[in-house]
Amino acid sequence: MTPHDVRTTVTGPTAGLAPGYTQANLIAVPVDLAYDMLLFAQRNPKPCPVLDVTDPGSPHTVLAPGADLRTAVPRYRVWRYGELTAEPADATTHWRDDLVAFLIGCSFTFEQALAEAGVPLRHGPNVPMYVTNRQCRPAGGLHGPLVVSLRMVPAAMVDTAVRVSGLMPAVHGAPVHVGDPSALGITDLAVPDFGDPPVAEAGDVPVFWACGVTPQAVLMASKPPFAITHAPGHMFVTDVPDSEYRVG
Amino acid sequence: MTPHDVRTTVTGPTAGLAPGYTQANLIAVPVDLAYDMLLFAQRNPKPCPVLDVTDPGSPHTVLAPGADLRTAVPRYRVWRYGELTAEPADATTHWRDDLVAFLIGCSFTFEQALAEAGVPLRHGPNVPMYVTNRQCRPAGGLHGPLVVSLRMVPAAMVDTAVRVSGLMPAVHGAPVHVGDPSALGITDLAVPDFGDPPVAEAGDVPVFWACGVTPQAVLMASKPPFAITHAPGHMFVTDVPDSEYRVG
């Protein structure tokens, strides 16, 4: 599948699709909230590494010049005052001329590099994601907790997973935590807040990466009047090779 | 010298001072230009990797909690409509309550890592800096050319210099160009636009890094009503160890 194929045909989660291409989280907010959102992202670069910001009203991004952000994401979430009000497959009727869209790096992007380095990917169509007890650094009217994604990694491969993902800071980089979930305030790994339950084998260690669903937790906490996001795991697949975001 | 020593006593360029600590470029703009500035930085992460953004009017940054941004920089530049109007050692009387300060990573930060890797640092108190013929990606009312810093590197060490700096993307990362200056529109290496002339030995290759003086070239090109910056090479020395910005 090419990125274009994913953008035009897929309706489910995008993990493992169009391998080798960068995937992105979406959060679109009215222009009067755009500075707070961009500042929030700058102040929280682990969960919110910004890959592109559109001009107000434009549904186009340099990350995939031919794509329309109103239709290219498999599933959207529409938010009003912190409440999820719709989850459409097409956001065209919800889009507004004053929306500024932020494309934020997604950890699906480094999964190809993890696999090439021999780190097995246990999860199914979607990763497990959890709201943590860590608060992000606020910006203007925006505040909220850090969300993380989980991958179960064989103990002997944790160092490889840290090193490989650490070289891709624009798609969340190295893990924020390895081991005990309770250190993040996660009480039951089997019940993620978003995505699929984890799949583990004997000797696996839970490894947590900062997650681009964090802005959705921020919407729930901060309750701005309006926003459109992707649905967790249902990413915008760009035309940018993942190598573009690999350093070192 | 500690970072505090540099901030309180130095009046010249800061290259090589307080080794092991992160140095930063400063650009402070009125709040109504802050979104354009932050967006410009996001769209041009090589020259403008943002380390912190202050709240409007605040002269304080998380990068050095005890420091006052109005006095901690060795020398400032005050800009009105794209013209340099003053170059004070203390910016207190020029500071305004509506200013938002951006601290942007500086390549002085990776010089310690270069030196540890065996790359000799030829330059004197300041590096040579040049305005190039490459245009940055515009944002709102802000546009202008890329500025680069130059280090002359022995040919056999260029790969090391690329690798070591490439692991520090928040302080400009890998070079933007190696070799022929004319590819960047630079006609005479001996006459930099800012800083000191280069010092070279036989067999050296010119290596160019994106530079945090770029926002000053943007001020000259875009002519906004007001801004305060550092003077090139006269950096804000933070309390943050350089290892904080090293990945991999």
Interface residues (C-beta under 8 A of the other chain):
Chain A: A34 Y35 L38 L39 Q42 R43 V50 D52 V53 R163 G166 L167 P169 G173 A174 V247 G248
Chain B: A34 Y35 L38 L39 Q42 R43 V50 D52 V53 R163 G166 L167 P169 G173 A174 V247 G248
